[in-house]
Amino acid sequence: MGAGRAFPQGFSLKAMEGRRSADFADKKPEDGFQSLVGDWFLNVDPHASAPPTVGADGRIDVFLKSLPPQRPPLLLNAHAPLIIECKWHDSTASDCWANVKQGWHKVAQALRKAAEGGWIGRYEPWRSARGYLYCLSVTCPDAQSRLDLEKKIKGFFDGLPAAQRPPIEQVQVADWQNLRAEFDRDTLLADKWLGVGFDSILDHETYVSRLHGFRLYLKEDNLAFVAPDQTSDTHPDRLFEAVERRANNRGMLVVGPGGIGKTRIALEIATRASRAGWRVLHVVAGRSEVTAATLAESVPSGKQTRPILLVLDYLEQMAALNLDDLRLSVIDPVVGKGGRVCFLALSRPGMARVNERNWKVLFDRVDFVPQPEQRDRIVRAMVRSVAPRSCDRLGEDTMLTSVGNRPIIALLIAREIERRQSLAGGGAELGALLAGMRQGDLSAWLERRLQEDNLIPPPPARPTGLLPTREPPQPSVIAAAAVMAAAPLVEWKMEDIARAVLAEAAPNLVERAEELIAHLRDLGWLESDGDFVHVAHDVVTDEILTQCLVDPLSGNLRPRSLDLILSAGLVYLRVLGRHADALSRTFSAGEPELVTSLSAAIGRWLDTHSPLIAESFTAEPLDTVSYALGSMISAPLFQDGLVVLWDRLITPWLERNGSHREARHLIGRALKSTRTITASLSESAFVWLTNHGATAEASHVIAPLLAQGNMGKEAPSAIAAAFA
């Protein structure tokens, strides 16, 4: 749909695909029509009065005390105060226009009765009304029919006794074609009622309405925002100002550790922009592929559009988004027609460093790390909000000591403590449990849950204290890490992953894989979203991966745990790609020695299992293989190992499938990610361009190919074919 979307030729809720139209799928069409008209007037004038449901004939559907300085064409000749009446009629009826005239007759009867009663109650605004707009859901058969209806309505008011007559000076009939022309010019209205047109791009209201599960804590009603000092550069007001200053030129990249509050600060900025009348679009990673072309189609340019803010969460996951293309296809057209567009993106430090060369083309970086005082206030607010009974019974200081000082981890632990508090019904047993837990140790709560159901043995006797131990992670915990690092995934595949890890590490627990997934759900760490199961927050995966893979005392890698986690990728190749993303996200900003040893261990694992990986290529669809390999070659921890195996593992697949459209993801990601371009990769790129160079996807191969240089003698003909 995108920017070329338009409201249907005839009013029909079934022909609209937005969030608001879906609200009326099982309701009367007249309710939907009135709400559509009301939403438009609220966009025209936020001070308009638009009751949420249809009232009786003659009652006021929309009321404007005054008209805005910049009037839309429909209201150029309107007088205020203005009363708007909305009338739905079935456009398919053979006697439709007769129904329209009968509909006005019913309205007139209701108005006459209200006039005789002195325009009291809900009719009171009629006493001062100077304009009346009668909106129809159908199209007038001709101009004369419209004039006749307007004359009849005006005659009704003129015929009322002087003492009952409202000061109506202007009457106007607006049919569906009049309304549709206005609606098509209003991008906010189209977002609500038609949808943006791409499932990876959501308007602000839809994005907020779809927050669920753990992400409900992003809403102010569920967890109040704790702002930094008003003068801080990272206060949402200051960041919004910084984003505005870069309009039509550069974007703002907010960089901070996982779970620190980047998404919440972005939502605060987006909310401020929305309240200021901006069109805010959230670009959501993990749905359909996000490209510059899809964004360009979603962002109409021109003076009639509102200022636009594009919010890109998890920028590193938008591998197909070419920032040079974004400037050419989005910014330049908007600037050329007098519009305004701004960009706000989020990333973690490790991924920002890895992608610095590509991202600095468009984004200026600002580091977001709450000061200790603000962080403490955030954690305190979280604990009070999600664990009020535990705070009352155990004491707020005890709770704060138990949950630690990392906001998202603290929130998850506080929820689990509150759950246990409600089950225990008292504080003594729970207090003893907290005394034996290390501060802010998320994995310890998983272990405790699994111990209670005998999924792992009880811990050996040891002195209670705050220091971590060198005990290796239990198989069930490693299986949990493999499952969470593979998300999002359908649940039965998650169970397969858990079984695969447990089969290697603890065969006696294989049949309890489903139970393990249930525990992760019960802890609130896994949540459903449609057919897929997601992790509540990436920081949960990061925490469990770290606990499994890193010795807490020496900081050294645990190779056996890594092998077990990666073994899940032999079950589903897509999972290996997801593990590449998760491991790189978690460890790319870690200690250099750990990163080096982890990369080397992954390289050895890939080398050892390359025959099995190659076998999986034939069992998986082409796009699955291409996406998995593209994720792996883009993941810093996997790059070196995959480059070493390129000719043995990747080249044979490209020789068989490199001419297919699906190979684009692997070829494009490899060209962007690798420091040196191999002969087989460049040849594959030329073959692909020869077959698909005229498609919109070609830019994802051409741009990184040109950036590499030294392309060889085949390059001119392949690129010429692309531009032919």
N, C-alpha and C positions, 0 to 999 in steps of 0.2 A: 504494500500500500504506500507507505512513506509519504513524501511531500506531495505526491500527486493525488492523494486521497481527497475524496469529496463526499459530502452528504448525499444520500440517494435522491433520485429525481422525484420520488414520492416518499412521504414520511413512512418509515417502516423501521421499527426497532430491530427486527430480524436482520436487516441489512447493515446494522451497525455492530461493531465488534469491540467497543471500548468497555471499560469498567462500569461506567454509569449506565450504559444501555443494558448491560448484563443484570444490573440491579432490578430492572423492570421486566425481565424475561417472563416471569409468571404473574405479572400484574396487568391491570387494565392499560390499554394504549394511551388513554387520555391522561393517566398519571405520568407516563413517560413523556408525552408531549409537553405538558405543563412544566415538568422539571427541566426539560431541555431548554425551553424558552426562558425559564427562571435562571438557569445557569448562565445563559448568554447575557442576560441583563445584569447579573452579579459581576460578570467580567467587565461589562461596560461601566458599571457603577457599583463598587463594593458596598455602598451604603443602601442599595436598593433593598426593598422588603420582598422576599419571595417565599411564601409559605411552602412547606415541603410536600403537601398533599393537595389534591384537587378539592376545592370547596363547592358549595352549591352554586347554581347559575347566578351571576350578578355579584358574587363575592369577589374580592380582589385577589387575583392570582399573582400579580407583581405590582409594586407601587414605587414610583420614583418621586421624591419630594422636589428634586431639582435635576437638571440635565448636566452631564459632564461638559467641561470646556471643549473637548474634542469629541464631537458627536459622530457616530457612525452614520452612513448614508440614510438608513431607515428612519433615523430620528432627526434629520436635518430640519424638518418643518414641525416637529412635535412641540407641544406646549406642556409646561410643568406647573404644578404637580400632575403627573401622568399616571393613569390607571391602565393596566394591561389585563385583558381578558383572553384566556386560551380556550379554544374550542376544537376538540377532535371530532372528525367525521370519517367514516369509512369511504376511502376514495374509490373503492371497487363497486360501490352500490350504484345501481342503474339510475337512481333518482338522487344522486349525491348533492346537486345544487339545491334541490328542493329541501333536502335535509338541512343544508346550511341555513336556508331562510327560516325553516321551522326552529332551528337551534337558536337563532336570534330572537324569535318570538318568545321562547321560553325565558331567555335572559331578560327580555324587556318586561315580562310579567313579574319576574323576581325584583327587578329594579323599581318598577312602579310600586310594588308593595313596600320596598325599603324606603322609597321617597315618602310614601304616605305615613310611614312610621317615624319620619324625621331623621333618616340616615344615622341610626344609632348603632352602637356595638362595632362589629367588623366593617360596617358600611360607612363609618364616620368619615374616612378620607374623601368620600364623594362630596362632602360639603365644600371642599376647597379645590377639587380637581378641575384643571383647565384643559386637559388633554385626555383622549381615550383612544387606545390602540386595541383593535379587535383582531386577534391572531387566529388564523385558520391552519389546520393541518393538511388541507387540500389546496389545490390550485384553482383560482377563479377561471371559469370557462372563457371569459373575455373581459376587456377593459370596461365595457358598459355594465356588466354584471357587478363588478367591483364598485363602480360609481353609484349604481342603484342601491347597493347594500349600505354604502357610506351615507347616502342621502336619507335612507330609511332610519339609520341609527341617529343621525343628526336631528331628523324630524321628531324622533321620540323625545329627545331631551328638550327640544324647543317647545314641544307640546305639553310639557309638565307645567302645573300651576307655578306661578312665579315664586311662591313661598317654598316650593319643593325643588325648584330647578337648580342643579349644580351649575357653577360658572364655566361649563364646557365651551371652549372656543374652537377646538379642532378635533375632528374624528377621522381616524385612518383605519382602513382595513389592510392587514398584511397577510397575504396568503403564503403557502409553503415556498413558492419560488422566491418571494421577497425575503423570507426568513432564511432560506437555504443560502442565498447569496451572502448574507451577513455571517452565517455560521461558518461558511467555507473560509472566510477571512480571519476567523478567530482560531489560532492554533491551539490555545489552551482548551477551548471547547471541543475541538476535533480530537485532541489527545484523550479527553475524558470519554467521549461518546463513540469515536471511531477507532480509538487505539492508535498507537504510534506506528504500528505496521510491522514491527520486528520484535520477537519475543526477548531479545537481548537488550532492548531499549525501552525503558518505562518512564512515563511522566511521573512527576513528583507525588501526586496524590495516589496513583496506583502503586508506586514503590512503597509508600508508607503503609497503604492498606494491606499489602501482601507480606509485611513483616510478621513473622510467626515464630513460635517456639522461643529459643534463646534470644533471637533478634528482636523480640518484643521489648527487651530492655533498652533498645535504642529509642523508644518512645518516651516522651516526657512524662506521660501519665503513669508509666510503670517504673521509671527510674529517673529522677530529676537530674538535669545536666548540672555538673559542678564546673563552673567556668574558672579559668585563670584570672589573674588580675586584669582589670579593664584596660590597662596600658600595655599588657603583654602582647608581643608580636603574634602569639598563637591564640589570642582571644578570637572567637569566630567573627566578631565585628571587624577586627583588624585584618583578618585573613580575607574576609569578603571584600574589603576595600582593596587589598592587594590583588585579588583576582580581577576586580573591576579595572584597576589601572592597567592590566595587561590585555584588556579586551582587544580582539582582532589582531593580536600580535603574538603573545606567548601565553602559556598556561602556567599554573602553579602546581608543583608536585610536593605533596606533604609526605615526608618520610619519617617513619618511627617504628620501633619494635612492635611485634605482634601483641595484641591485647592491651595496647596502651591507650586506645581511644580514638584512633584515626577515623574510623567509620562514623563514630558519634560526632566528631568535630565537623566532618564533611556533611552530615545530615543537618547540623545546626546552621552551617553556611547555606545549604540548599534551602532550608526553611526560610531563612532571611531573604534569600533571592525570590522565592515563591511569594512571600508576603509583599514584596516590593513590586509584584506584577510581572516578574520574569517568567519565562518558560524554562522549567528545569527538567532535564532529561538525565536519568540515571542509566549508565551503560553497565550492564551486569555481566561479569565474566562467568563462564561455565554453561551458558545457554548456547544459542546458535552463534556461529563465528561472527566476530565484530570486525568490520573492515571500514576503511575510509569511505568506501562507496555506500555502505549502509547508513553511516552517519550523515553523509551528504544528502541522501534521500530523505532523511528524517528532519533535516534542518533547512526549511525553506528560507531563502534569502530575499531581502527586500525591505523597503521602508515600512510596509504594513505589518511586519512581524514584530513581536516583542523581543527584548533582549533575551538571549539564550545562554543558559549555563549547562554545560555538559560535565557530569560527574562520573569519573572513571575509577571505580574501585578495583583493586588488584590489577594494576596496569600491566604487571609482568605476565599475567595470564592471557593478555590480549595480543597473542603473537602475530595475528594476521593484520594488526592495525599498523599501517605504515604512516609514520608521522609526517614525512615529506608529502605524501598523498593527501594527508589531512589538511595541510596548509593549502594545497592547490585546490582541493575539491570542496572544502568547507569554508575556511577563513577568507580566501581571496574572493569568492563569489559574494559572500556576505558583505565584505568591505566595499566591493564594487557597487553595491546597491544601497549603501547607507545603513546597513544593519549592524548589530553588535552580537558577538559570540565570545564566550569565555570558557576556559577549561580548568577543571580541578581534578587532579589525579592523586592516587594514594599508592604507597609502596613501602616495603621494608628496606632497611639499610643495605642488607646483603644484595638483594636483587637490584636496588638502585645503583649500587656500585658496579655490578656486572653489566647493567644496561646503560651506564652513564653516557657512553658515546652516542648511542641511538636516541636517548631521551632528551639530551640537552639541545637537540635540534629544535624542540618546541617548548620544553618545560624549564622553569626556574625552580630550584629546590629550596624548600624550607623544612628544617628539622623540627619535629614535634615530639618533645619529651616533657611531660608535666614535671614541674618542680616538686620536690619532696612534700612541701606543704599542701599543694593542690592534690597530689597523689594520695596523701593520707586522708584528705577530705573526701576524695572519691571513694576510697575503700570504706570509710566510715559510713558514708551515705548508702553504699551498696549493702553493707551488713545490716544496717537498720531497716532497709527496705525489704530484703528477702528473708531475713531471719529475725523477726521481731520477738518471737517467743523465746528463742535461744538467748537473745540479748537480755531479756527480762530475767531468765532463770540462771544463766551462767555468768552474766555480767558482760557488758560491752567490751571491757578491756581484755577479758579472756577470749572473746570471739576475735578481736582484732589480732591478738597474739597468734591464734590458731590459723587464721586465713592467710597471713602474710601480707605483703605490700604490693603485689602485682595485681592490678584491678580485676582482670578477667578470671585469673586463677582464684582470687579471693572470692569472687562472686560464685563460682562453681562450688568451692568448698563450703561457703556459707549456706548454699542451697541444700547440700547434702547434710550438713549439721542440723538444719531446720527440719529436714525430712526425718532424721533419726530422733530429733526431739519430739516430734509429733507422735512417733511410734512408741517411744519409751515412756512418754507421759511424765517424765521427771528428769532432773538434771544430774543426779549423782553418778549414774552409770556412764552417761555421756561425758561428764566432766573427767572421769577417769580415762575414758578413751582419748579425749583431747590431750590429756597430760602425756600420753605416750606417743603422740604424733609429732613429727617434725613440722615446723612452721611452714605453711604454704606448700606442702608436699602433695601435689595432686595425685600422683601415682600411688601414694600410700593409701588413699581412700579407695582406689580401685582394688588394690591388694586386699584391703580389709573386707570389701564386699565379696571378693572371690574366695577368701578364706572362710567366710561365714557359710558359703555353700559348697565348701570342699573342692573348689576348682583349683585351688593351690593349697599346699600344706601350711599349717600354722608356722609362724616364724620361730627360729630357734631362740632359746632363752638367751638374753643379752641385757646388759645394763641399759636402762632407759636414758635417753639423752637426745640432744639436738643434732649430733653428728651423723652423717650418712654412713652406710656400711658398704662393704665391697661384695656383698652377696649378689650373685648373678640374678638377672630378672627371671621370673617364673615363666614357663612356656605360655600360660594363658595371657600374661601381660604382653609378651612378644606378639602373640596372635592378635591381641587387641590393637597393638601399634600397627601391625600390617593391615588390619581392617580399616582403621581410621585413615591411614595414609592413602588408601585406595579410593576413598569417598570423593565425589558422590557415585553411588553404585546401587543397583537393585539389591534387595536384602538377600535373596537366595544366593547371589554371587558372593556377597560378604560372608555368608556361612561357608561357601566353598573355600574361600580364602582362609578362614579360620581353621577349617579341617586340614587344609594343606600344610599349614604351619604346625598344627598339633600332631599331625601324622609323623613329622620329622622329629619333633621335640618331646612329645608326650602322647604316644599312641593310645594310651588308656583314656585320654580325654577327648578323642576325636568325636565321639557321639554327643558331646556336650557343647559343640560349637554354637548351636542355636541358643543355648542357655547363656553363653558368653555375650552374644549380640544383645540378648534381652537385658543383661546387666548394664551394658553400655547405654542402652535406651533408658533404663530406669534411673541411671545417674544423670541423665539429661545430656550426655555427651554425643549421642546419635539422635537425629530427628528426621522424620519423613517429610518429603516435599514432593507431592505427587507420587510417581512410581519409584522415586529414588530416595535413598537414605543419605543424609548429609551429616557432617560433623558440626556440632553447635558452634564452634569457633576453631579456626586453624591453630590457635595457641594450645588447644587441648592436644591435638596431634603432635605439635612440636614438643610439648612437655613429655609425653609418653615416649616418643622417639628418642629424646635425649636421655631419659631414664634408662631405656633399654640399651642404647648404643654407646653410652659414655660412662666409664668408671668414674664415680663421683669423687674419689680421692686422688687418683692419678691424672684424671682427664684423658686417659687413653681410650682408644676405640675397643669395643667388644666385637671381634670379628664373627664369632658364632652367632650372635644376635642379628648382625647384619645379614649373614647368609640366610637365616631363617626368614627374615622379613622379605628379602628379595625373592625367595623361593615362591612366593605368592604370584610373582610375575610370570612364572612358568605355567600357571593355570590359565590366566587371561593376560594376553599381551598388553591390553589397555591398562591393566593394573601396573605393569612395569613402567609405563609412561607416567602414571599418576605418582608412583613412588619416586620417580626421578624428580618430579616437581616438588613433592613434599620434602624430600631429603635436602634438596638444594635450597629450598626456602628456609628450612630449619637451621642448616649448618653453614651456608655460604658466608655468613658474617662471623663465624666462629674463630677459635684460635687457629692460626696458620698450620701448626703441626697436626691438629686434628683434621683439618680440611684436607691436608696432603695425604694423611694415612687413609682417610675415608675414600678419597678419590682413587688411590692406589688399590684399595681393597675392592671397590666396585669394579675397577678395571680387571682385576684378577677373576672376580665372579663372572663378569661378562665373557671373558676368555674361556673359562671352564665350561660355561653353559651355552656357548654360542651355537653348538649343533642343535640343542633343544629349542633355542630361540629361533633359529632358522626354520626348524620344522613348523613352529607355530605360525610362520608367515603364510603357509599354504592353508591353514585352518581358519584364518581370520579374514574378514572382508578387507579390500584394499584400503578403504579410508581408515579403518581401525589400525592397520599396520602403519600407514603413513603418519597418522596422528601420534601414535605411540613412539615411533622412531623420531618424529619431529620434536616431541617433548624431551626425549632422552638427549638428542644432540644439542638442544637448547639449555639443558640443565648443566651448570658448571661442573658438578661432581661426576657427571657421566661423559662429558665431552672427550676427555683424553682417551678413556678406554674405548669409546666407540670409534674414534678416529683411527686408532691402532687396528681395529677390526674392520675398518671400512671396506677394503677390497674383498675380504673374506666373507663378511656378513651382509653388507648393504649393497655393494655393487651388483651381485647376482640378482637381487630383488629389483633393483632399478633397471637392469638389462631386460628383465621380463615385463616390468610394469611401468617403467619410466615415461612411457608415452601416454599413459592414462591420466585423466584429469585429477584423480585422487592423489597422485604422486606430488602434486604441487606443495602440499603442506610440508612434507619431508624436504623437498628440494629447497623451498624458500627458507625454511628454518635453518637448514644446514649452511646455506650461503650467508645468512646473517650471523651465524654463531661461530663458525670455525675460523681460525686465524689464517689458515692456508687453504686454498681451493685445490682439490685433487683433480686430476685429469678426468676421472670417471664422473665426478660431480658436475664439472663444467659441461661435459658431453651430455649428461642427463638433462641439464638445464636447457641446452640447445635443442635436444630432441623434444622436450616438453613444449618449448616455445614454438617450435615448428608446427606442432599439432594444436596448440591452444593459445597462441600468441595474440589472437584477435579477441579473446574473452576478457571480461572485467578482472578476472583473477590474475592475469598475466603480470600486472604491476608487482605482485608479491614475489615474482621470480626476477623480473627485469631490474627492479631497483637495487636489490642486494648484489645482483650480478654486475651491474655497472659500478657499484661501489667497490667491488673486489679489484677491478683492474686486471690486466694481464689475462684477458679472456680467451685468447687464441684466435686462430683464423676463421673458426666457424661462427664466431660471434656476430659479425656484421650481417650475414644472411639471416640468422635466426632472429635477431632484433628487428631487422627490416621486415621480416614476415609478421612480427608482432604489431608493427605500426602500419602495415599495409591496409 
